[in-house]
Amino acid sequence: MLSDASRIDQAAHALAQAWRAGSIFDDDPDDSCLPRDLREGYAVQAAMAELIGPTIGWKIAGTNPAGRAHIGTSAPIFGRLFDDGLIESAGSTGTLRMGVAEAEFVFRMRDDLPPREEPYGEDEVVAAADAVFLAIELPDSRFRDFVAAGAFALAADQACGRAFVLGPAVSITDAPALVDCGVRAIVDGRVVSAGTGANVLGDPRLALAWIANELNTYGQALQAGEYVTTGTVTPPIPYHAGSDLRAEFGDLGSVSVRLS
């Protein structure tokens, strides 16, 4: 029987290999090395990140009920953002197997929020950020049946992370307006999805506070310069190879990507 450390190492190497190769598991890679709880899932995630690196921040999956339904989780989970997954606004990317995109608000941290016993408040966390960006996340999973894989495995698999398109920045002073901001997703000239910032845990600022405190629970911390994607505003946006996708964030602006 594998030790806990061996299980974590084996799962991390299997997931990292699939990440690098762009491959996918038709079945579980090995039941003996899949995480047995959320804490072990995050331990695999951290070990996988050491193999892939470097990281530039964090993503949250499951802040929107429609997003949770899409991946089959009952609560939000977090993952890492990697440098090789950052795409400039109006850039292009290959089609990923999950086949959906997500319109999101992304915070950039100005200050560290080190672990502490007292939970961080929403205002305190937002005050530690220096900008908000409009973005499109392009999630993916190393599991073909990512719903059947379950929350523990998805936590290990970077919470279905892969790439994100970073659009224009808006002033952090506009953060209170995010909750009421209407967002439309337009694929090849047709509106296919819509929502407001309130779909993100009630307010994207609450999502930022959630991850600051959740990371604290696992001995991690938000650090200056890191990005945090807060979760999809609209229901997941289906696309196909060759699609042109634009997410319009009302008066705040828009971000586009060609999915080639």
C-alpha positions in Angstrom: 0.0 0.0 0.0 1.3 3.4 -1.0 2.2 5.9 1.8 0.4 9.3 1.8 3.5 11.0 0.4 3.9 8.4 -2.3 0.2 8.7 -3.3 0.5 12.5 -3.5 3.7 12.3 -5.6 2.3 9.7 -8.0 -0.9 11.6 -8.6 1.0 14.9 -9.1 3.4 13.3 -11.6 0.5 11.7 -13.6 -1.4 15.0 -13.8 1.7 17.1 -14.6 2.6 14.7 -17.4 -1.0 15.0 -18.9 -0.8 18.8 -18.5 2.5 19.0 -20.5 1.4 16.5 -23.1 -2.1 18.0 -23.6 -3.4 14.5 -23.0 -6.5 13.3 -21.1 -7.4 10.4 -18.9 -10.1 8.2 -20.4 -10.4 6.5 -17.0 -9.0 7.3 -13.6 -5.2 7.4 -13.8 -4.9 5.1 -10.8 -7.5 4.8 -8.1 -4.7 4.1 -5.6 -3.2 7.6 -6.1 -6.4 9.7 -6.4 -6.9 12.1 -3.5 -9.2 10.8 -0.7 -10.3 14.2 0.6 -10.0 17.9 -0.2 -6.9 18.5 1.8 -5.1 15.7 0.0 -6.4 17.1 -3.3 -4.8 20.4 -2.6 -1.6 18.7 -1.5 -1.5 17.0 -5.0 -2.2 20.4 -6.6 0.7 22.0 -4.8 3.1 19.1 -5.8 1.8 19.3 -9.4 2.5 23.0 -9.5 6.1 22.4 -8.4 6.5 20.2 -11.5 4.8 22.6 -13.9 5.6 26.1 -12.5 6.0 29.1 -12.5 2.7 30.3 -11.0 1.2 33.8 -11.3 -1.8 33.6 -9.0 -5.0 31.7 -8.2 -8.3 30.8 -9.8 -11.6 30.0 -8.2 -14.0 27.5 -9.7 -17.6 27.1 -8.6 -18.5 30.6 -7.4 -21.5 30.6 -9.8 -24.2 28.0 -9.4 -24.1 27.3 -13.1 -20.4 26.8 -12.9 -20.7 24.4 -10.0 -23.3 22.4 -11.9 -21.0 22.2 -14.9 -18.2 20.6 -13.0 -20.3 18.7 -10.4 -19.1 20.4 -7.2 -21.2 21.6 -4.3 -18.8 24.4 -3.2 -16.1 26.6 -4.7 -12.5 25.2 -5.0 -9.3 26.9 -5.9 -6.4 26.2 -8.2 -3.2 27.9 -9.4 -2.7 30.1 -12.4 0.4 29.4 -14.5 2.6 31.8 -16.5 2.2 29.7 -19.6 -1.6 30.1 -19.4 -1.7 33.9 -19.6 -2.9 35.1 -23.0 -2.9 38.8 -23.9 -6.2 40.5 -24.8 -7.4 39.8 -28.4 -4.9 37.0 -28.7 -5.7 33.5 -29.8 -5.5 30.0 -28.4 -6.1 26.4 -29.3 -9.4 24.9 -28.5 -9.4 23.0 -25.2 -11.3 19.8 -24.6 -13.8 21.2 -22.1 -15.1 23.5 -24.9 -16.3 26.3 -22.7 -15.2 29.8 -21.8 -16.0 32.0 -18.8 -16.3 35.7 -18.5 -14.7 36.8 -15.2 -13.4 39.6 -13.1 -9.7 39.3 -12.1 -8.1 41.1 -9.2 -4.4 41.8 -9.0 -2.9 42.0 -5.5 -0.8 44.9 -4.4 0.0 43.6 -0.9 0.6 40.2 0.7 -2.1 38.7 2.9 -0.1 36.4 5.1 -1.8 33.5 7.1 -3.3 34.6 10.4 -5.8 33.3 12.9 -8.4 36.1 12.4 -10.3 35.8 9.0 -9.7 38.6 6.6 -12.7 40.9 5.9 -14.0 41.8 2.5 -12.9 45.5 2.7 -9.5 44.5 4.0 -8.9 42.1 1.1 -10.1 44.4 -1.6 -7.9 47.2 -0.1 -4.9 44.9 -0.7 -5.6 44.7 -4.4 -4.5 47.4 -6.9 -6.6 46.7 -10.0 -9.5 44.7 -11.5 -9.2 43.3 -15.0 -11.9 42.1 -17.4 -11.0 38.5 -18.5 -12.0 35.3 -20.2 -11.0 32.1 -18.6 -10.5 29.0 -20.7 -10.8 26.0 -18.3 -9.9 22.5 -19.0 -9.5 19.2 -17.2 -7.1 16.3 -17.5 -10.1 14.0 -16.8 -12.4 13.3 -19.7 -15.4 12.8 -17.4 -14.6 15.7 -15.0 -18.0 15.5 -13.3 -17.4 11.9 -12.4 -13.9 12.6 -11.2 -15.3 14.5 -8.2 -14.3 17.6 -6.3 -11.2 16.1 -4.7 -9.7 15.1 -8.0 -10.6 18.4 -9.6 -8.9 20.2 -6.7 -5.8 18.2 -7.5 -6.2 19.1 -11.2 -5.9 22.8 -10.6 -9.7 23.3 -10.3 -10.0 22.8 -14.1 -7.5 25.5 -14.8 -5.5 26.0 -18.0 -5.5 29.4 -19.6 -7.0 32.9 -19.3 -7.2 36.0 -21.5 -6.4 39.1 -19.5 -8.2 42.1 -20.9 -8.3 45.8 -19.9 -7.9 47.0 -16.3 -10.4 49.1 -14.5 -9.8 51.1 -11.4 -10.0 49.3 -8.1 -12.4 52.1 -7.1 -14.9 50.6 -9.5 -14.9 47.3 -7.5 -18.2 48.2 -5.7 -19.9 48.4 -9.2 -18.9 44.9 -10.2 -21.9 43.3 -8.4 -24.4 45.1 -10.6 -22.3 44.9 -13.8 -24.2 43.2 -16.7 -22.0 40.9 -18.8 -22.8 39.5 -22.3 -20.9 36.7 -24.0 -20.9 37.0 -27.8 -19.7 34.1 -30.0 -19.4 34.7 -33.7 -21.6 37.8 -33.5 -24.4 36.1 -31.5 -25.2 36.6 -27.8 -25.0 33.2 -26.2 -24.8 33.9 -22.5 -25.4 36.7 -20.0 -25.2 37.5 -16.3 -24.2 40.0 -13.6 -21.5 40.2 -11.1 -23.9 39.1 -8.4 -23.7 35.5 -9.8 -20.1 35.3 -8.4 -20.8 34.4 -4.7 -23.1 37.4 -4.5 -20.3 39.8 -5.3 -16.8 39.2 -6.9 -15.3 41.0 -3.9 -16.7 38.3 -1.6 -15.0 35.7 -3.9 -11.7 37.5 -3.4 -12.2 37.4 0.4 -13.2 33.8 0.2 -10.0 32.7 -1.4 -7.8 34.8 0.9 -9.3 32.9 3.9 -9.5 29.5 2.2 -5.8 29.7 1.3 -5.2 30.6 4.9 -6.8 27.3 5.9 -4.3 25.3 3.9 -1.2 27.3 4.9 -1.2 29.4 1.6 -1.5 33.1 1.1 -2.3 35.7 -1.5 0.9 37.6 -2.4 1.6 40.9 -4.1 1.6 40.8 -7.8 -0.6 37.7 -8.0 -3.8 37.6 -10.1 -7.0 36.0 -8.8 -9.8 35.0 -11.2 -13.0 35.0 -9.3 -15.3 32.7 -11.3 -17.6 33.0 -14.2 -20.3 35.7 -14.3 -22.4 34.0 -17.0 -23.2 30.3 -17.4 -20.2 28.6 -19.1 -20.0 29.7 -22.8 -19.7 26.9 -25.3 -17.4 27.5 -28.3 -15.8 25.5 -31.2 -12.5 25.8 -33.0 -12.4 29.0 -35.0 -14.9 30.9 -32.8 -14.5 34.6 -32.1 -15.5 35.3 -28.5 -16.1 38.7 -27.0 -17.2 39.3 -23.4 -18.8 42.7 -22.9 -18.8 44.1 -19.4 -21.2 47.0 -19.9 -19.6 50.4 -19.5 -16.4 48.9 -18.1 -15.3 47.6 -21.5 -14.8 44.2 -23.2 -12.2 41.5 -23.9 -11.9 39.3 -27.0 -10.2 36.1 -28.1 -10.1 34.0 -31.2 -10.3 30.3 -30.4 -8.3 28.7 -33.2 
